[in-house]
Amino acid sequence: MSLRTLTAATAAAMLASLAAAQDNRAAVERGKYLVENAGLCQHCHTPKLENGEPDRSKWLKGAVLDVGPLPGKTIANWHKTAQDLTPSGTLWKKWGPEAIVNFLVTGKNPKGGAAGPPMPAYRLSKADAVAVVEYLKTLP
């Protein structure tokens, strides 16, 4: 292989790597938008400070829910806590990223059931679900 061929191949590989990195950055930004601005996931999945604001030091680390059914009402399977959505949480250990993507696309957990209330049954496109998972992967 000539030096010119080797240099061209190296340059092509570097360009492909840069393009992949840009695509991933775009997916992460899209996922961040979907999580924080469309889904507002932080409202349930992040503990609150005394002033009611989400605790940025525990972003999406899971929280006790401060909402519930109306007084005198019961709703079957109502959750009192919201899962840790970060890669260090048990959800990632139990399900893994592929199952999280599938959950966001179908609204069904790996056993085929829906999430319990108050979690909505999202039906994202596959690309959006992957973007959400790519964003979540960036969280500590």
N, C-alpha and C positions, 0 to 999 in steps of 0.2 A: 504494500500500500504506500502510495507516495505521500509526501508531507502535505501537499495541496489537498489531497483527498481526505487525509486525516484531519486537517484544519477545517475543511468544509463540514465534515461529519461532526466534529466537536462543536462548531458554531451552530449547526442545525439542532443538535441536542440541547445546547444552551438556550436557544430560542424557544424550543418546545417546552423546556422547563420553566422559562419565564412566562410563557402563555398559560401554562397550567397553574402557576402561582397566581397570576392575575385572575384566572377563572375562579380559583378558590377564594381569593379576597373578595371577589364580587358575590360569591355564594354566601360567605360569612356576613357581609354587609346586608344582603337580602334577608338572611336568617335573623340577624339582629333586629332589623326593621319589623319582621313578622312577629317575633317574640315580644319586643318591647312596645311597638306602636299599634299593631293589628290585634294580636292575641292578648296583650297586656298581661302576660304570664306572671310578671313580677308582683302583681296585686295579690295573688294567692301563694305563690311559691317563694316569696322573700319575706323574712320577718320584718316587722315594722319597728321604727324607732318611737320614742315617746311622743314625738310630734306627728306621728301617723305616716311619715315618709318611709319608703323602703330602705332597709339597712344595706347600703352599697357594699359593705364588707362581707355580707352574707347573701349576695346576689344569687337568686334562684336556688338557694341551698335547702329549700323546704321550710315550711312554717305551719304553725297552728293557725287554723282559719278563724278569722274574726267575723264570719258570716254563718248563718244557719237558717233553717226553715223558720217561717213565721211562728210567733208564739202560739202554742196550742196545736201546731201542725207537725206531723212527722213525715219524713220522706225516707223511704227504704234505701239503705246503703249510703246514706249521707256521710261523707268523709269529714272528719274534724281536723285533719291535717292534709297538707299538700306536699307531694314528693319533692325530694332534692332532684333537680333536673341536671345537675352538673355531672361530668364524667366520674367524679369520685363518689357519687351517690349510689345507693343500692339499686335504683332503677336500671342504671347502665350495667351493673354487675349481673342483674337478673335477666334483663332483656337483650342488651347490646344495641348498637346503633341501628342495625337493620330492622329489628323489631320496633324500635321507636319510630323509624321512618314509616313502617307499615301501619303502626297505630295512628299516626298523623294523617295517613292517606285513607284508611278504612274506618277509623273510629273504634277499632276492635283491638283488644290486647292479644298477646300470644295464645291465650286459651280460647279466644273467640268471643269474649265478653266485652261489653262496653264499659267505659270508665264510670265510676259511681259519681253521683252528683256531689258537688256542684260543677265538676269538670265537664265542659261541653264536649260533644263528639265532633271533633274537627274532621273535615274532609278536604285536606290540602291536595294540591297537585303533587306528583312525585318530586318534581324539581323544587317546589317550595318546601316540602318535608325534608328533603336532603339538605337544603339551605339552612333550615332550622337546626338540624343535627350538626352541620358544619359550624354554626355559631356556637351551639352548646359545647362543642369540643374545645372551644377556645377558653372556656371558663375554668377557673381553678377548682 
